[in-house]
Amino acid sequence: MVNDRLTTVNFIAPVQDLIPKVEARMHTQADRHHPDLKLALDHLLSSGGKRIRPAIALLTGKMLGADPDKLVTLSAAIELLHTATLVHDDLIDGALLRRGIATLNSQWSPAATVLTGDFVFARAAKLAAETESLPLMHIFAETLATIVNGEITQLFSSRGLVSREDYDNRIYAKTASLFELATKAAAMLSPVDEQIVEKARAFGYNLGVAFQIVDDVLDFTGEQATIGKPVASDLRQGLVTLPALYFMEDYPNFPEMQAILSGRPFNDGVMDRLLKSIRESGAIQRAMDEASRYVDCALVLLVDLPDCPEHESLKDLANYIIHRKF
Amino acid sequence: MVNDRLTTVNFIAPVQDLIPKVEARMHTQADRHHPDLKLALDHLLSSGGKRIRPAIALLTGKMLGADPDKLVTLSAAIELLHTATLVHDDLIDGALLRRGIATLNSQWSPAATVLTGDFVFARAAKLAAETESLPLMHIFAETLATIVNGEITQLFSSRGLVSREDYDNRIYAKTASLFELATKAAAMLSPVDEQIVEKARAFGYNLGVAFQIVDDVLDFTGEQATIGKPVASDLRQGLVTLPALYFMEDYPNFPEMQAILSGRPFNDGVMDRLLKSIRESGAIQRAMDEASRYVDCALVLLVDLPDCPEHESLKDLANYIIHRKF
C-alpha cells in the first residue's frame, strides 16, 4: 500500500525493503497495551501520509553507511513523533478529516484523543532510545519542544499579523525541524565525521523548508478533492503563508484580504475573489521560486555526499517535493 | 517555599541543598520559548505538590553514590513528567483546582492546555536525555507509556466494575511506576551492581503502591479543605478504590453503593449515608493495613542498602507516607 502511494516517483527504490519494516515497527508499538490503543494506532497509520520523513532518513542513512536496523528504528520514531503531533493538532483544530480519512477526534472523545497522542509520543521516545544514541535522544527531545513551541506561538499569535521572519520560524517549527532531525539523526548513526553530519542536517533543513512552502502553495492552487481540505484553509483561519505574504507585499490594501484577516465573518464571494486574485498574481510563482531556491541549496549540499543509488534517490526526492501535486 | 511544605517531616534534610537546584532546573525549561509557556510552567510549578518523587530520587541516589548534578537532572525530569501527566489529566477531568490552585485548563483554552502538557513532556524527555544514560532513557519512555496506557484503560473501563487485579494495575500505572522509576533510575546513575538496582526499584515500587493506597484512603477520610477536592471524589465518578473494594466484599449488595455505581443521578443523602457506612466499616483500616504491609516490604528492602543519613531519611519518608494527612 505504501509503495502504491509512491508509484508516481521511484525515489524509495533503494530502501524498498526497509519501508515495510518501518511500518511493522510502528504498528507493533501498541502491542501489550489497551486493545483500543492498538485500534487507534492502526487507524492513524492506515490514514496514510507519504512516509516522506522515513524515506529521507532511510535514504540518508543508507547513503552514509548506517546500520539498517537502527535506521528502521529511527524512521519509525520520527514518523510516530509526526503522527502524535498530528493527533493533537487535529483535536485542537477540530479537523474531521486528514487525507480523506476520519481523524481520531472526529470519532473519539477529546480525552481519548489527548491520551492517544500522549501514548504515541511515548512510543516515539521509546523507539528513539532504542537507537542507542544519546546525542540522537537529545536532538529528538529538542525537536519535539521546537514543534510544540511553534504550535503554541501560532495559537497565541494575532490573527493575520505575520512577518517573513514569523513565517520562517513557523515553518521551521512545523516541518523543517523534523526533516532536519531525519537527516541529521540518520547521519549521526553513520560512520561519518561532523562535517558530513552538518551537511546532512542542512540538506534536511532546506528540503523541509521547500516542502512546507510547496504545501502552502498547494493550499492555494490545489483542488479540495486532491489536497483533502478546503482550498485556502490557512487563510480562512487567519493564517498568512508565503503566497499570501507576497500578495500582501504587492497589494497592501486589498479589501478582501483585509476583510478576511479582520476575523469578522465573510461570505464565499469575498474568499473566491481573493483566491482568484492571488492565483492570478505573481505571488504563487514567487513562492514556488523561493521553494526552488531551497531545493537548489539542498542539491548543492548533496554534491559532497557519497555517489550511490540513495544519493540519486535523494535528488529525485528533492525534485519531487517541488513538482508534487498533493 | 518547598522546605516550608515539608517541615512536618525532616526527611529531605540530607538533600536540602539539592531541592532548590531541582526547582531551578525545572523553572528554566521554558527559557527561550514562548513567554506564555514560561508563565504556564511557573504557574504549574508554583501550585506545589510535595516534591516527593524528586526527594525519593535524590535520597536514593545520594545513598548509593550517584553524581549530585545527574540526580538533580533526573529529579527535574521525573517531576516534569509527573507535571505533564497532571496537566492532561486535569483537562480530561475538567478539574478546576489542584491543591487549591487553579488548574491550567480552568484558565486556558483546551488547545493551549494540550500543547503546554506536550511541551512539558518534551522538556522532561530532554532532561532525561541529559542524564547521559541510555538504559535510563529506555525506562523513562517505558514509564510514560505505562502511565498513559493506565489512563486510557481507566477511561475505557466500565463504571464501577473493578477487581483487585484491575485496582493493582491502575495504581501501578498511576503512581507506583513513577516511584519505581525514581528509585531505579537513581540507582542506575550510581556505582552499584544489578542486585542493588533491583532492590532500589522494588523499594520505590512498594513505596508507590503504599502512597496511592493512602491517597485513596484519604479520599474517604480527609476533609475537603485539606485534600483540596470533594470527599469521595473517585467514587462520585464511579471509580472503585481499595476502601470501596473492601467495603463491597463485606457488603456486596449495599443499596447506596449500587445506586452510585449505576451511573444514574443520586442525591447528597445517598452519598452521605454510603460515606458514613464506609468510614464506620473495617474497610478503611483494612486498606491502611494493606498500605502498611507495602511500607514494611519497602523497609525490608532498605536493610541491605548503605547505612547513612539518606538511608534514615528514606525510612522516615516511608513512615511519613502512612501517617500523612494530605
Interface residues (C-beta under 8 A of the other chain):
Chain A: H33 H34 D36 L37 T85 H88 L91 I92 S109 P110 A111 A112 V114 L115 T116 G117 D118 F119 F121 A122 R123 A125 K126 A128 A129 E130 E132 L134 M137 H138 F140 A141 E142 L144 A145 V148 N149 E151 I152 T153 L155 F156
Chain B: H33 H34 D36 L37 T85 H88 L91 I92 S109 P110 A111 A112 V114 L115 T116 G117 D118 F119 F121 A122 R123 A125 K126 A128 A129 E130 E132 L134 M137 H138 F140 A141 E142 L144 A145 V148 N149 E151 I152 T153 L155 F156
